[in-house]
Amino acid sequence: MELHLNDYTLHFLANTRKSPHIHKSPNYLRRLRRRRSSPTQISAARVSASGEVEALVAAPEQPGGKMVVELVGAFNELTERMDNSVLSTSSSRLLFKALKLCIPILQSLPLAPDGRSPLSRALSVAVILADLQMDAEVISTGLLREVLEAGAISIYEVRDRIGTSTAHLLHESLRVKHMALKVEVLDDDSATALRKFCLTYYDVRALVLDLAIKLDMMRHLDYLPRYRQQMIALEVMKLHAPLAHAIGTNLLSLELEDLSFQYLFPYSYLYLDAWLRSHESGNKPLIDICKEHLLQSLKSDPLLNGMVSKISVEGRYKSRYSTMKKLLRDGRKLEEVNDILGLRVVLTPISEVDELEIGKKACYRAREVVQSLWEEIPSRSKDYILRPKANGYKSLHMAVDTSENGRTRPLMEIQIRTAEMDILASGGTAAHALYKGGVTDPEEARHLKAIMMAAAELAALRLRDFPLANPKGLETDKRGRVFCLLDKNGDGKISIDELMDVMEELGAPGDDAREMMQLLDSNSDGFLSSDEFDLFQNQVEFIRNLEDRDDHYQTLLNDKLQMANDTGLIQLYRNEQDGSLVTN
């Protein structure tokens, strides 16, 4: 069964975003039409688990219907990224209200200077916050910041329509926005003092929001002239990236550092990036290959499996910025940096009387498995289980040579620990992060850590509640939440009046609701059942996946072209003083 897309549906696909950080090519509609006329045509259907092809309902044509598609798609994307621990009924309602308020306003605004729509920018920031597992109030504030800064709404209107606490957080985020103006010169001393001030006197959630906005801005900085790029990158490098370290959002801080490094020293960044790319095997990252190889070897070891109930392996690349710092500080060559690649093995010992001792034995057995796979560099290995650090940190650290078949590869650091050791190590992360963020006094670090934890706990408690009773027995998984929010009277179906209420909140006329009801109401009973609405959600997901796949292939092509262009940099730099780095 194959349903060909008509011209309207092509237009609808071309104007509906999948993701806030994906831009539509001007030739997108033309590409879709070309596919339609080719032998392999697009089918607006999905394959069920049983292998049957299920047709999807038609796309709504009116602006109101398109806004409902945007509302449902954005809500589902954000809630899918959020953990259940922060996704209560109250938080779902708050996020839904914020989306209903901001979507029609942001869609009506002109493009931003970076070429994106304001809605795309707002959703991009919201996705970053959701990935950081921030609560719905922070995510909603991230959406509303774009509306507020466009002058389309006031904080007082946010207070009346969304809530006082969201309005307060929005006000705090505006205070944080101007923190860099508190110092005349952004040198090391003033940057450190300003970070300490922010950690003490600002709501930590407002700091996270500001950092998410900075990250989104850094990802789309190419439109600015070079001197402006470098000014912003320097501020982010000295102030925001260390601040992100200090509040424990390490993934965010690492990307901020790398993006700043890329704009401040582009040739040095390209040298490192090209060197790392030269060690990749096909389209699969080297770290993923090593991770899968190690995990399979650990799980197939009978002796180890007799001691543990669970084995996990995590992988990471050392950031470009951290690698460059190590090269400049220690005077090493790239081949001598032993932790560009990193794997962490976490073992959960079986429940026995002497669980601690079994865990230690499991760690040493895992080390033997690693030694059977790669050549260990003894001078780089440390046993923090036999001799723990002063703060109680325990783990085995190894450096191994992953080169094979005469092909040189970077050294890889491997950490091996039990689940309990990992929890203890994570518990010390906040103090370590504060140190990385410029807070070196232990008493001050403990004080600031207490402030951050108290703020986070208060936010979580305020939005925590019990799930609503569901008398009709509707499924209340994440995808079912949006149906329950539209079904205001809780009777297990969405009426035309309930759909019109949502349309009116989005600023659309009632005719749009009637058109959408006709499209989605497959049995023509005048109501949308959960099954009918789920089919509609499948269509929204199908559209987003189709666009994502199209842009994914375009990205792969661009990466291959960039790689072909950049690989010449390695030879260029190695011709300079026997492989030494040239900074710009």
N, C-alpha and C positions, 0 to 999 in steps of 0.2 A: 504493500500500500504506500503510495507516494503522493503527497500534497504539494503542488508547486506553489511558490509564493507569488502573489500578484504584485502589481506595481505599488499599491498602497503599503503592503506589508514590507516590501523592500525599503520604502521611504521610512516606515516606522522603525525597522531594524537599524537603519542608518542614523537615526536621530535619538536612539535610546542607548544610554551609556551602560556598559557592563561594570566598569570599575572607575573610581574617581581619578586614578592615576594613568588611565589609558586615553589617549587622544584619538579622535576619529580622523582618518585620512580624507582629504577632499575627494579622493578616487574610490572611497569605500562603496558608495552606491553603484558606481560603474563596475566594480569588481563583482558585486553581488549579481548584477544583471548578466555579466559575462558567465558566471557560474550557472545561472538559470538556463542559458542557451547551450551549455556544454552537455556532453553525454551524461556526466554525473551531476544530477541536479539536487538542489537543497530540498530536504523533506522536512516539513514542519510536523514532526512526529518524534516519539521517543520509543525505545525498545524496553519493554517491561522485563522483570526478572525471569518470567517464563518464556521470553523470546518473542512475545506477541508485540506487534507494532501498534502503539496507541496514538491516535490523532490528537493534536492539541487544538484548543479552541482558537477562534479568530482573534486578532488583536483589536482592541478598541481604537476607534478613529478620532474621537473628539478629544480636545485638550484635557478635559477633566478625567477621561479614561486613562490618558497617558500619565497624568499626575498620580493616579491610583497605582498604575504599574510602577512608577518611580518610588512611590511610598512603600509598596509591598516589597519591591526589590531591595531598596536601601535598608528597610527594617530587618529583612531576613539576612542580608549580608552582615550587618552589624551584630545581630544577636547570635548568628552562627559562630562568630569570632569570640564572643564573650563567654566566660566561664559561667556555669550554673550558679556558682557561689555568689555572683554579683548580679544575677538576672532573676530578680523577684518579680511578682506581679506589679508592685508599685514602680519598679524601675522600668518595666516594659511599657507601662502607661506613660511614664515620663518621657521616654525616648520616642514613643509614638506621637505624643503631643508636640514635641519639639520638631519632628519631621513634618507633621501636618502644617505647622506654623511656617517653617523656613522654606519648604520646597516651592510653593507658588511664588514666594517673594524672590528667592534666588534665581528661579527660572526666568523671571522678568528682567533681571539686571543685565547690563552689557558685559562683554568679556573683560576679564581682568588683564592687566598689562602683560602677564606671562602667556596670554593666549588661551587660557582655560576659562570655562564658565565659572561663576561664583559658586554654583551648586557643586560642580566637580571639585573645586578647592575645599569646600566645607566637608564634603564626604570623604575626601582624601585624608584630612586631619582626623575625622571621626574614625576612620579605619585604623589609623596609627594608634589612637587611644584605645580602641577595642582590642587590638593586638597586644597592647600593654596591660590588658585586663583592668582598665579603669572602670569605675562605676558609671551607671547611666547618666548621672548628673554631670559628670565631667564630659562625657561624650556629647550630651545635649548642649552643654555650654560651648563646646567646640563647634557645633553646627550653628549656634546662634551668634557666635563672634563675628562670622562673616556677614550676617544680616545686620548686626549692630554697627559694624564699621562701614557698611554701605549707607548708613543713615536711614534705613528702611524701618527701623523699630527702635524704641528707647528701652532703657533698663527698667523703667517703670511699667511699660507694657509687658516685658518679660515677667516681671513680678506678678502682675495681675493674671496673665494667661498661662504661665508655666509654674511659677512658685517663687517664694521669697528666697529660699536657699540657692536656687539656680541663679537668680538675679544677683545675689551676693557673690557667688563664685565668678560670675561674669564681670562684676565690678573688680574683684581681686585680679582677674586675668588682665584687665586693662591697666591696673597698677603695675603688674609685673612687666607688661609690654614696654614700659618706659624706664625700666631699671637701669639700662646702660647710660641714660642721660644723667645719672646721679654722679658720675665721675667725668672730669674733663679729659684726662689722659688714661687710656686703658692699658697701663703697664702691669707688670706682674703683681706688684703690691696692691694697687687699687682693684684689680680684678679679684684677687683673693679676698680682700675686705668686702667687696660687693657680694661675692658668693656667700660669705658668712652672714651678711646682712639679710640676704634673700632667704636663706635657710631658717633664720630665726624669726623673721617678721612677716613672711608671706605664707599663705595657705599652700601646703606642699602640692595639692592637686592643681592649683593655679600655675605652679611652676612646671608641672608635667605638661599641662596644656600648652603653655608658652613654648616649651621645648618641642612638642609635637608640631606646632605651627612653624617653628624654625626649621625642623627637619623637612617638612613639606616644601618650604621655601627653598631650601638648599637643593632639593631634588629638581627644582625647576628654575635654576638661576641663569640659564644660558642666554636669556633674552636681554640681560643687562650688559652695559659696557664693561670692559675688563676691569677698570679701576674700581667700579662699584662692586663687582663680584669679589675682588680681593679685600675691600673694606669690610664687607659683610662676613666673608670667610674668616678674617682675622678676629673679628668680634666673637664669632661662634667658637673659634678655636680656643680663645683665651677665657671666655666667660661661660658660654652655654654648654660646651662639651664637658668641661670639668664639673659644672653644676649637675649635669645628667649623671656623671659618675657619683656625685655626692648623694643623690637621692636614690641611687640603686637601679636606675634604668640603663643598664649597661649596654644592651643591644642598641638603644637609641644613641648613647654617647659614642659608641664605636663608629656608627655610621656618620654622625656629625663630624667626628675627627677625620674620617677618611674623605668626606666631601670637602671639608675645609682644606685639607692637604692637597686634594686634587686641584682646587682653584688657586691656592697660593703657590704651589710648586708643581705645575702640570707635567713637566718633563720628568722629574724624579718619580712622580706617581706613575706615569706611563711606563717608565723603566721597570718598576717593581711589578706592575700589573702584567706587563708583557712577559716578564720572567716567570711569573706564576702560571700564566696561561700556557707557556711553552712546555709545562710538565703535565698538562691535561691529557687524558686518554680518550680521544673521540669527543662525544658530546657530554660525557659523564665526568663530573668533578673528581679529581684524584682523592679528595677526602672521603667521598662517598664510596669509592672503590675499596679503599683501605678499611673503612668502617664495616662494610658488608663482609669483607674477607675475615676480619677479626671476629665479628659476631658469630659467623657461621662456625669458625674454628672453636670458639669458646663453648658454643652450644653442643658441638659434637664430641667434646671431651668428656668421657664417662666419669673420670675421677672428680672433675669439677662439678658436674651435674649431680653427683652424690652428696655434695656439700651445700648447694644453693637451690633456691626455688625460683629465682628470677635473675636474668642477666640483661643489662641494658648497656648500650654503647652510644655515646654522643660524640659528634665531631664538630670541629670549627677551624677556620683559617685565622691565623693571626692577622690583625688589621694591617693595612698598608702603612698607616701612620705609626703604629707601634713598631713595625718592622724597621721603618726608616729611623726612628729614634734609637733603636738598638744598634743599627749600623753606624750611626754617627757617634753614639756614646762610647761604644766598645771598639770601634775601628775594625769590625769584622767584615768579611765578605758574605754575600748572600748565602753561599753554600755552607757557611759556618753557623748560621742561626738555627738553633735546634728545635724551635717551637713554632715555626711558621705553620706547620700542620699540627693539630692536636686532637687526641681521642681521650675520652674519659670512660672508663669501665666502672659500672656500679653493680655490685653483687648483693643480693638479698639472701643471707644464709638461711638454711632450714631451721625451723623452730625446734631447738633442742635445749637440754639443760645448760650446756656450755656454748651458747650461741656466739659469744664474743670470740672464743678460741676458734670455733669453726670458721667464723668470718675471716680471721687472720690467715688461717690455712688456705682458705679459698682465694684470698688475694695473692698469696705466694704461688699457688697453682696457676692462677691466671697469668702471672708473670712468666712462668715456664712456657705456657702456651704462646705468649708473645715472642719469647726468645726462639721458639721453633719456627716462627714465621719470618722474622726479620733479624738482621744483625744488630745487637745492642751496642751502644756506645757507653762503656762502663764509667768513663769519667763524668758523664752527664746524668748518671742514675743516682737517686737518693731514696733512702728508706726512712720515711717519716712515721712508719708504724712501729719499727723498733726504737727509733729515736724521735718522738713527736716534737713539733715546734713548741715554743714557750706558751703559745695561746691554746695548746691542745690539739692543733691540727694534725690529722693522721692520714697518710696516703702513701702509695708507692709511686715514684716518678721514674720514668724511663725515657731515654732518647734512643731511637732506632733509625737505621738507614733503610729507606724504602726503595732504593735503587734496584733495578732488575734488568736482566738481559743487556747489560752494558749501558743502560740508560740512567743517567744521574738524576736523582730526585732530591727534594729537600729532606732534611732530617725531620722526624716526627716525634713529638712529645706524647707519651701515654701516661695517664694517671689511672691508678687502680685503687679502689676503695670499696668498703661496704656501704649499704644504704644508710646506716647510722652515722658512719664517718662523713658521708656526703651531706647529711642534714646538719651536722655540727659545722662543717665547712661553710655551708650556705648561711648558717646563723651568724657567721663572722663576716659575711659579705658586706653588710651595712657599714661596719667599722672600716673595712678595707676600701669600700667605695668612698667614704668620707675622706680617707687619707688621699685617695687618688684625686678627690675634688679639692684638695688644698687645706683640709682640716687635719692638722697633725697632732694637736693636743688631745690625749686620750680622754680626759674628763669632758672636754668640749664635744668630742665625738659622741660620747655616751649621752650627753644632754640633748644633742641635736637628733640622735637616733630615737630617743624617747619622744621628742616632739613629733617627728615624722610618723612613728607608729601610732601615737595617740590620734593624730589627725586622720590617718587611714582607717583606724578602728571606728572612730566616730562616724565617718562617712558611711562605712559599711552597715553600722547599726541603724542609722537613720532610714536607710532604704530597705532594711530587711523586713520581711513579713512572711505570713503563711500563705501557701497557694490557695486560690479561691476554690471553693467547692464547685464541682461540675456535675449538676444533677442529670444532665443528658448523657453523661459518659463520653463526652468528646475527648479525643486524644489531645493532651496538653504538652506535646513536645515543642521544640523551638519553632517549628514551622506552623504549629497549630495556634501559637500565641496571637498572631496577627488576625486569624479568623475570630478568636475570642474577643479581641479588642474591637472588631467591627460589629460583632454580634452583641450589641449593647444590652439587650434584655435577657441574654443568656438562654434563649429558647432553642439553640442548636442550629439556627439558620439565619441568614442575612436577608432582611426584607428590603423592599425598594426604599422605604422611608429611612432605614438605617444607612443604606448606600447613599441616599440623597444628603443625609446629615454630613457624611464624610466629604462629599463633593462640595457642599456649601462651605465647610471649614477650609477646603482647598481653594475656594473662590470660584468654583465652576457651577454652571447652571444645572437645573434639574434634568434637562433633556439629556445631558451627558450620562447621568445615572441610569436613565431609562435605556439608552443605547447600550450601555455596558451590561445591564441586566439581561437584555435580549441576547447578547453574545454569549454570556456565561451560563444562563439558565437553560441547560440542555433539555430538561423535561417540561419546560414551560409551565411550571406551577407557581411562578411569581416569587420564588425564593431561591437563594443560593445555599445549597447544602454544603457540608464540609467537603464532600467528595468533589462537587462541582468547583468549589473554590480551590481545592488542592490541584485540580487540573489546570486552573488558571495560574497557580504558582509554578507548576511545572513548565508552563509556557514562558513565564518570566525568567526562570532559571535557564531554559533552553536558549532564549535570546541572548542572555548574558554569556553563556558558555560558547555560543557560536561566535560572538564578537571577540571573546577572550582568545579562542583558538586562532582566529584570523590574525589578531595582533601578536600572538605568541610566535607564529611562523614568521611574521615580519621582523620581530625582534631577533629571532635566530639568524635570519638572513643578515640583518644589520651587524650582529655580533661577529659573524664569520667575515664580513667585509672589513670590520674594524680590526679583527685579529690579523688578517692578512696585511693590513696597513701598519699595524703596530709591531709585528714581529721583527721588522727591520731595525727597530730601536735597540734591540739587544746587541746586535753586532755593532751598531753605531756607538753605543756607550762602551762596549768592551774594547773598542779601538782607542778609547781615551785612557791612557795611563794604566794599562793592564787590567781593565775591568773595574777601575774605581769609579765611584758615582760622581756625576757632574750635577750640581744643583743650580737652579736658575735664579 
